[in-house]
Amino acid sequence: MILRGEKDTVRVLIAKPGLDGHDRGAKVVARALRDAGMEVIYLGLHQTPEQVVRAAIDEDVDVVGLSVLSGAHMTIFPRVLEMLKEKGALDIKVIGGGIIPEDDVAELERLGVARLFTPGTPTAEIIEYIKGLSPAL
């Protein structure tokens, strides 16, 4: 069973919300997920939470991956979760990465972020986590 619908691959949206212009890590993760057989939609830099949620719903993704290095993680992640709830799309899992203090990681996961990956996390760990969300992979 796939997370959403009758798709044969997991669809992941990767975005860089906010003003941060450093996207190398997001691109590395996007490529690793693609190479692992997932369908990846890369939104690129300077996305608003509204753009991320709209694209996630329009693209019928299973997972949204946000990369936040700007320090705005305590604003961006809760807003994305709030908007997914408003749109009735809580079945879309939100994961993320970036420079996020441990205390904030715990709070964001308490708010509903499925998992946060900090710098240095092997891409294989991210792939396995996403695969674990769907028994079909």
N, C-alpha and C positions, 0 to 999 in steps of 0.2 A: 504494500500500500504506500503510495506517495503521499506526502504531506497535504497537498491540495489537488483536487481534481483527479483526472485519469492520465496524467502526464507520465512519460517514461523516464524523464530525467528531472533532477532537482534544479530549480531555477533560483539563482542567487543574484540579487542586485547589490552592487558595491558602489558606495558614494562617499564623497569627501564634503561633508556639510560645513558651512561656516567659511571663514576667511583664510583658513590655513591653505597654503599653496604647495605643501610638500606631499606629493602623491606617489612616491616611489613604492612605499610599503603596500599601499592599496593596489597598485598595479601588479606587484609581485604576488599578492594573495589572489587577485582576480585570475592571473595566468595559471597559478597552481590549481585553483578550483576548476578552471576550464580543462587543464591537462588531466585532471582526475575524472573527467566525464560529466561535469556539471555545466549547465547552460548559465553563462554569466552575462549580466547586463551591467556595463560600467558607465555610471552617470558622469563621472569626472568631478572636477573641482567646483567649489563655491556654490554648492547646492543648498537650498533652504529645506527645512524639514517638510514644508508643504510640497515641494518638488519631489522629494524622496518618497513620501507617502503616495502621492499621485502616481508616480512611475511604478511603485511596488504593486499597487492595485491594478493599474493598466496592463502591466506586464505579467500579472498573475504569478508573482514570485512566491517561493516558499520561505526564503530567508532574505533579510536585509542586513548587509554588513556595512557598518559606518566606521570610517577612519577619522579620528579626531585627535589632532596634535596641538590644537590651539588653546586648550584649557577651557573650552566651552562645553565640555562633555556633560556637566550637570544641568545644562540648559537644553542642549540638542537632543540627547537621548530621551529625557522625559517628554519632550514635545513630540517626538516621533511616536513614542508609545501612546501618548494621549490621542494623537490624531488617528492612529490605527484603531484605537478603541472607538473613537467617534464614528469611524467609517465601517465598523463591524468587521474589522480585519485582524482580530487578535490571533488568528491562526497563522499569521505571518510572524515567524520568529525573528527577533532582532538580536544580532551579535555585533561586536565591535572590537576595535583595537585602537591603540594609541598610548600616549603617555598619560596614564590615569592612576592616581594614588590609590593604594590598597583600600583605604577607608571609603573612597568614592566608588571603587569597584563593588564593594559589599552593598552600598546603598543603591547603586544602579541595578544590581541583580535583584535586590529586594523589590525595586519598583517594577521589574518585569523584563529587564534585559536578560536574554537567555544565557549569554556567556561573553566575557570580555577577555581579549588576548593582548598582553602587553608586549613591548618590543622584545625581540629575541625568541618569541614563540615559533617553533618550527612549523612550516606550512602543513606538514603532515598531520600535526595535532589539530589544526583548524579543519582540514579535510575530514579526518576521522570524526570530529565532533559533529560536523554537518551530516555526514553519512549516518551517524547514530540517530539523527532526528528522523530518518526515513528507513524503514526496514527493507525497502526495495533496492537500496544500493549495496 
